Amino acid sequence: MNTQPTKGRELIDLRSDTVTRPTPAMRKAMAEAEVGDDVYGDDPTVIRLQALAADMLGTEAALFLPSGTQSNLCALLSHCQRGDEYIVGQHAHTYMYEGGGAAVFGSIQPQPLDFMPDGSLDLDQVAACIKPDDPHYAKTRLLCIENTQAGKVLPLDYFGKARALADKHALGLHLDGARIFNASVKLGVPVTDISRHFDSVSVCLSKGLCAPVGSVLCATKDIVDSARRWRKMLGGGMRQAGVLAAAGILSLTEQVQHLETDHDNAERLADALTGVPGLDVDKENVQTNMVFARVTSGSRQALMKRMADEGILVSGSRDKLRLVTHFDFKQEFIEPVVAAFSRALEAA
Ligand SMILES: *Cc1c(COP(=O)(O)O)cnc(C)c1O
């Protein structure tokens, strides 16, 4: 699919915040980045990004990785040994959308649990599935939480409780914080109010924060040291990665504040779509940059096709559409999107 903006009409891409392109400031910083061989630990720009990320998240250390998937995987491999178990959401990215990597590469057994309506895992259920020390069972080693979860912001008082449970049972605590800054911006709190409870936090720079590539794993020094080994084994040791890290630095220094606009646009978009016949917008769960809507007339696939013909891309599964706002989605796009939905659904 050609998703480059065309002369006549700019493509409107609501599939994901991963579609954001590097900002002009990022392009410039990338062009001018000071670099070295990062596998030797020589790249000053990667070192700067890692120090900045660790400082912002309040962790001992941080590691730059090519993707969030590899960052989560390296974290899991660092927390768990072969035959250990991690407790994770049934629809969590680490469990559902990473190709089963923890099982494939680490022989780590998942114990999936349904998410609660607010995106958290019920801690009583978590406690109930921690296995006793008995050779019949895998060793429960890690609790893995996701925030934001499908655009939902977990309540701030949840993390202390999760930490207490993890401590009680000697579990590690990992946060898939791909969109942790969406959560902190939404709550209006320092990101450390969330991150300080965890042993490791994976943060995507390449989603709403606009970097072309990359995630940072912010964690204890021990976990980062171990993750660096795993990263090398997985082929994620990058050489003059400062070219990428330069963009990542701007993600953290320039783009975080813009997430608020993405959240405002999601709310406006949800409001504007609420009157459109044939769509049932889940208004209540529009908390950050994601809008979910059920297609109530005609097929979701046919609707997506008609929208794509109008140059508007959305994603979906089963009968639900997912629309994600981001830095390259401007407020003035809302009106044409709503108009196109109305036309497309009339044709259904
Ligand atoms: C996107 C995402 C990831 C993985 O990031 P990639 O860079 O796409 O590998 C992990 N967790 C969550 C919740 C995500 O949304």
The ligand as a Gaussian input file, in Angstrom:
#p B3LYP/6-31G(d) Opt

LIG

0 1
 C        3.735000      -1.681000      20.101000
 C        3.756000      -2.350000      21.397000
 C        4.839000      -3.152000      21.771000
 C        5.966000      -3.553000      20.830000
 O        6.587000      -2.578000      20.138000
 P        7.250000      -2.838000      18.690000
 O        8.242000      -1.737000      18.648000
 O        6.138000      -2.703000      17.723000
 O        7.875000      -4.170000      18.693000
 C        4.806000      -3.712000      23.025000
 N        3.779000      -3.504000      23.852000
 C        2.729000      -2.743000      23.538000
 C        1.625000      -2.558000      24.523000
 C        2.680000      -2.139000      22.296000
 O        1.625000      -1.393000      21.966000

